[in-house]
Amino acid sequence: MKTLIIACGALAREVLALIKLNNWQHMELSCLPADLHLRPEKIPDAVEAAVEAARDKYERIFVAYADCGTGGLLAARCEKLGVEMISGPHCYSFFEGNEAFDARGEVTSFYLTDFLARQFDAFVWRPMGLDKHPELRDMYFGNYDKLVYLAQTEDDSLTAAAGVAAQKLGLEFERRFSGYGDLSMHLKALPY
């Protein structure tokens, strides 16, 4: 049974690593641009277009997105399309594990994954205009007290990059190794 994983581009490395690690030869990956997160209202339409384009080529389609700021619109669209998706509010939640994430209740923490540690300037610093207007930092991040780096891999250079991001934002820094969390669980649960 061929399965297509439609994922956020920010999850490409992680999904490919899990496919390789588990020798899931029945799975293929198609990614949507990670910068859709800058306009989450566009995610449901992009997912629908990808599902409709692939529907005749695969027996199963799985959407590797959580809600990601769509306010429930992505879940409703996936239900309408008859495809499963990852549960949770965003990838930070499912990387840590939705239950553990909910239990922490860290509303004053800003999160990075390996992808965002690697791409902080391209996906946070410059798009928010902080490279040209650092005075906006307090407006965007004034209610945060900590940057939490949820590491999927053991990579000292990514930990250092996440630490630099915390310094730029004027936040405490904490690194937690999460691995692939619930992403692995969801993909393992897909039938062959």
C-alpha positions, 0 to 999 in steps of 0.5 A: 500500500503506497502512502504519501506523506504531505508535510510542511517543508520544515519537517522534511529532514525529520520525515525522511530520517524516519522513513530511512531509519525504519526502512518504510519503502511504502512511503513517499514524501511531498513537502509544501513550503515551510514559509506557509507558516507566515500565512497559516490561513493559506495552509488548508488550501495548499494541503487540499491542492496537494491531496487532490493532485495526489489522490489517484496515485496513492492508496493512502495520504497522511498530512504531517501538519498539526493545526499550525495556526489555522484555528481548526481550519486544517483539521476541518479540511482534512476531515472533508478530504478524508485524510488523517493528520497529526493531532496537536496545535503545532510541531513543537507540541508533537515533537515534545509529545502532545501530553507532555507539552500540554502538561507544561503549559509554557505560554511564555516560552518561544520554541525552536526545532532543528529546522528553526535553529538552522533557519532562524534568520530566514524564518524569524529574524528577517521576516519579522523585520528585526534585522532592520528594526531591532526595536520591534523585539519587545513588541513581538517577544516582550511577553516571552521569558524563555526560548526552548530548543526542542532538539530532534538530533544531537547536533552541537552546531544547532544547539549553538545556533539556538543559543544565539537566537535566544541571545538575539531575542533577549530570552533565557535558553533551554535545550530539551532533546525531544527526538521525533516525538509523536511524529514517529508514533503517527507515521509508525501507526500508518498501515503497510 
